[in-house]
Amino acid sequence: MRKWRVGTLSMGLTLIGFGVLLFLSQWQGLGAFTSFIRWWPIVLVLLGLEILAYVFIAKKESEVIRYDWMSVLFVGVLFAGCFMFTMLTGLGVTDEVRKLVGEVEVTADLPELQEPVNPAIQKLVVQTSGEPVRIDKTAERSMHLFGTYRTRVQEGDRPTVDKEQFYTVRTVGDTMYVQVKRPPVYRGLNSVYPEMSVTLVLPQDVQVEVQGPNNESNPG
């Protein structure tokens, strides 16, 4: 009487798959592991088909079915690990870890802003959100804004700096408002709190009012 050991075939195919995965990862890196995580339920399908096939054969040929418990245990551990990894991926944890490992701190220049100040403007109001802004004076009838922006990005990337994200200028009557915004903040397992240093050069013959903390005004 022949004896079948359920689980051996599934483990064999799984080991072959792991071998191919490790081989491909030498060229594709983490992309190969990501592809495997998407297809890992096939291992459970193989084990289920193996059990059904052996049950069908046993009924026909009166064969005794035995389980290869080491193989079944291996598949079970693989299932638990892949299920946990899939759950963490769905929650965004794995992406956070990947970003944390591959991040570097960089400093970039903010887009420079140069705006003429109309002779009718009698007052300049500078509104900040807590970021340090140094205010200097000039004899020119114009406003200059420039500075730097420090944040964390993936190695090899450059931060995307959009002028509208950092400051806006509006004129209401005889008053010009310059609003310096807080840099975008990313919160999560890998929270990013960018730092920004801004210098604002304003006409010396116009009244200036600063609304916000952490600012330095040079009367020039």
Secondary structure as GFF3:
##gff-version 3
##sequence-region A 1 220
A	DSSP	beta_strand	3	6	.	.	.	ID=ss1
A	DSSP	alpha_helix	8	28	.	.	.	ID=ss2
A	DSSP	alpha_helix	30	39	.	.	.	ID=ss3
A	DSSP	alpha_helix	41	61	.	.	.	ID=ss4
A	DSSP	beta_strand	64	67	.	.	.	ID=ss5
A	DSSP	alpha_helix	69	90	.	.	.	ID=ss6
A	DSSP	alpha_helix	93	101	.	.	.	ID=ss7
A	DSSP	beta_strand	103	109	.	.	.	ID=ss8
A	DSSP	beta_strand	113	116	.	.	.	ID=ss9
A	DSSP	beta_strand	123	127	.	.	.	ID=ss10
A	DSSP	beta_strand	133	138	.	.	.	ID=ss11
A	DSSP	beta_strand	142	154	.	.	.	ID=ss12
A	DSSP	alpha_helix	163	166	.	.	.	ID=ss13
A	DSSP	beta_strand	167	172	.	.	.	ID=ss14
A	DSSP	beta_strand	175	180	.	.	.	ID=ss15
A	DSSP	beta_strand	195	203	.	.	.	ID=ss16
A	DSSP	beta_strand	207	211	.	.	.	ID=ss17
A	DSSP	beta_strand	215	217	.	.	.	ID=ss18
###
